[in-house]
Amino acid sequence: MTKFEVVLIAIPAFGNFVPIVEFAQRLIDHDPRFSATILIITMPGQPLLDTCIQSRVATSATNIKFVHLPSVDHPSPDQSQSFVAHVSSLVEKQKSNVRQAITNLMGTELDSDSESNSVPQLAGLFVDMFCTSIIDVAKELDIPCYLYFASPASFLSFMLHLPILATQLTTTELAELDTELVIPGFVNPVPPSMLPPSSLKRDGCSCLLYHGRRYLETKGIIINTLQELEPHTLNSFSTSQMPRVYPIGPVLDLAGPAQWHPDQAHHQNILNWLDDQPLSSVVFLCFGSMGSFDVHQVREIAHGLERAGVRFLWSLREKPKAQLTLPNDYTSLEEVLPNGFLERTVGIGLVCGWVSQVSILAHKAIGGFVSHCGWNSILESLWHAVPIATWPIYAEQQMNAFMMVKELGLAVEIRLDYKMGSRMVLAEEVEEGIKSLMVGDIEVRKKVKEMSQKAKMAVRENGSSCTSLGTLIDELANGV
């Protein structure tokens, strides 16, 4: 039996690394002829991500290998540089190391007995949305190159439309736009306030333009979404200029950080507290691995929670001390929360630090989710049929929130256009959003439950995503 190898690479961020590992696992589970090698880029100041990677290396199947690329000299970003620009530059500096790692794999293949089929054929290289400079390596080595897009199809539509938009702009800055944008993947015009914060910085916009253009150089685009969730957007891609699109989601790590995080006792204490709460009674507030707020915003959230009067679980993190480092748990919650808040909410609320988000969403006591609208978080909430109240912060989250509320009717709004440093979300907004989420909008809850069932059907045998993955595997195996 002929065996096949794929190589995958993603930037060093939770929202990119974990999905590409899960995609590799999904692929080899679907077809035992395949194995995978995942190239790991490291970045200083990410100890929790390093712990996650170490765990995945230790526990992954034997047909998934991990190769740590050598470190490269790379300056720390200044305050004016966007995250996208920083990581794109870091990936660019890794090109020679990626080339060497793949050459080593190919050398193993060439050195083997060609008639023995014991060494797999290198079938494809998968790059994530900000690793497109590695497409050059694929071209040099004559390897089919694919894009693995861990965000929704709607954001891919924006990325592909950005080069066209750039030629139409009368201004050089997206931040100066005052008219709504018509983007093919969206039913409704998109307000400029929904654009990703990085696109509003000159260096960030240049990077997004660069990546969006390079997507068209790939042989295919694999998206972590499903046909039933984004039909309009996926249908908008059917043009002769586009690489073939493969919606294969939801691709999720359903075990989550609970399997590797060092503070297991903390996690168990949270689950024990949830076990004592009534069915679907708790609103869960969590803002992702990079989400945090200043003291003034924290206190507005607290006042809003008290006014809403519902049971809550709040993952509260302190703002990071340096750029590109992750938030930490507060050493003293009393110093940041309103006076007496913890005493007044004892029994109905729990404020904690880090949580294993997907494990919490799976708990029967959770009835709603106040979320930053990262795509993995949205897919996890849909999978577990937990409706969302939107509070985007960074990356493409404003666009995701707009899609969930205005395009799909699968979420309620606290804020759609919040960005770090923008106008504070007041207690009244928090109260209103949580009440709408937990006791108000029955139609959204019904739609979320229906989409949960569709998502689970999509990845089963003969489901839309399972079929799409099978088509991709046939292409990889046949070298079409």
Secondary structure, 3 states (H helix, E strand, C coil): CCCEEEEEECCCCHHHHHHHHHHHHHHHHHCCCEEEEEEECCCCCCHHHHHHHHHHHHHCCCCEEEEECCCCCCCCCCCCCCHHHHHHHHHHCCHHHHHHHHHHHHHHHHHCCCCCCCCCEEEEEEEECCCHHHHHHHHHHCCCEEEEECCCHHHHHHHHHHHHHHHHCCCCCHHHCCCCECCCCCCCCECHHHCCHHHHCHHHHHHHHHHHHHHCCCCEEEECCCCCCCHHHHHHCCCCCCCEEEECCCCCCCCHHHHCCCCHHHHHHHHHHHHCCCCCCEEEEECCCCCCCCHHHHHHHHHHHHHHCCEEEEECEECCCCCCCCCEECCCHHHHCCCCHHHHCCCCEEEECCCCHHHHHCCCCEEEEEECCCHHHHHHHHHCCCCEEECCCCCCHHHHHHHHHHHCCCEEECCCCCCCCCCCCCHHHHHHHHHHHHHHCHHHHHHHHHHHHHHHHHCCCCCHHHHHHHHHHHHHHHCC
